[in-house]
Amino acid sequence: LARMENIGFEVDVDGITKYGEDIKAQIDSLEREIYNQIGYEFNINSPKQLGTVLFEKLGLPCKKKTKSGYSTGQEVLESLALEHPVIPLIMEYRQNTKLKSTYIDGLLNVIEPKTKRVYSCFNQTVTATGRLSSTEPNLQNIPVRTELGKLIRKAFVPADDEHILIDADYSQIELRVLASMAEDEIMKKAFIENLDIHTATASQVFSVPMDEVTSDDRRKAKAVNFGIVYGIGAFSLSNDIGTSVQEADRYIKGYLANYSGVAAFMEKCKSDAKSKGYAETVFGRRRYLPELTSSNANLRNFGERVAMNMPIQGTAADIIKIAMIKVWERLKREVPEAHLIMQVHDELIIEAPQSKQEEVSLLLKQEMENAVTMSVPFIADVNCGKTWYDAK
């Protein structure tokens, strides 16, 4: 980690400055459009003024009130998105202003002028799950879901034209860990046969042949797959996939009936944590859970969700750390001019001479896929590019 911190990550300063100017122009345009829709200017960033505009001037239904006035949080705006055309504009304005202030301006402030690189700090003991965290700047939370957020990755580049970025990402590592730890034969079979796990799950849960699974079926199955890992309930799942609570409950029950090994494993995780007072990973790293004996029902429920999730997410976090050590040791031994420069949860990035691209790509894939041996294979997808965006 110290080596990664000292090497840093090159940033195209001109590129990100220009991107910041483009975003600013979009923000200004959105601002004018919002004022035109409302009929006068106000501070869009002020929850109080925005609340007055939405719920008094426009008369939209008030979803939530706080001590200080109307709530205008993201959840409230999403629930009002179809009520008035100004709402999507406000949501886009917020997204863009956050992108500019947090990521673009924030990044420009921490680039080392002489080297044109940023030097993040990687923290081992901050997250409760055991994952690494990144600070000053946080390079792990650059948004990936929006196209604008993805474009920020275009500003991250190798040192010069002779170098390239090599990026490897574990494919569905948490579900593979779950299948292996739970010894669920159906889920293991899907991974061993290299099937698409979300399509396979949809086929199981909705009782349709694999080749008849629709994209909507797969989307719902994906939400259930990942939701189960986090101990999701029917209410949360129904919000995620846009169905009724009853239907979401049916999906969860159908999932656990089909993946009975997973169902039994989740129950065992809870009972083990209650008797021991902690949950642990395959490698014996513990998270103590005093919440399980709390008199507060919400805290107890939280403790149970963590007891189910921590062994899976924590084991995945341990695996990537083991992979990092193995990758680093092999690079040091075989390709010392290539450097591991970044870790983002299930993803590793190496900066390497272009002449060593093939060798380093193979090395990275081998070490990630063979970091540990469990009862299902681990797959690492490797890509190369002249920017982080292209390599992702």
Buried (B, 14 or more C-beta within 10 A) or exposed (E): BEEBEEBBBBBBBEBBEEBBEEBBEBBEEBBEBBBEBBEEEBEBEEBEBBBBBBBEEBEBEBBEEEEEBBBBEEEBBBEBEEBBEBBBBBBBBBBBBEBBEBBBBBBBEEBEEEEBBBBBBBEEEEEEBBBBBBEEBBBBEBBEEEEBBBBBBBBBBBBEEEBBBBBBBBBBBBBBBBBBBBEBBBBBEBBEEEBBBBBBBBBBBBEEEEEEBEEEBBBBBBBBBBBBBBBBBBEBBBBBBEBEBEBBBBBBEBBBEBBEBBBBBBEBBBEBBBEBEBBBBBBEBBBEBEBBEBEEEEBBBBBBBBBBBBBBBBBBBBBBBBBBEBBBEBBEEEBEEBBBBBBBBBBBBBBBBBEBBEBBBEBBBBBBBEBBEBBBBBBBEBEBBBBBBBBB
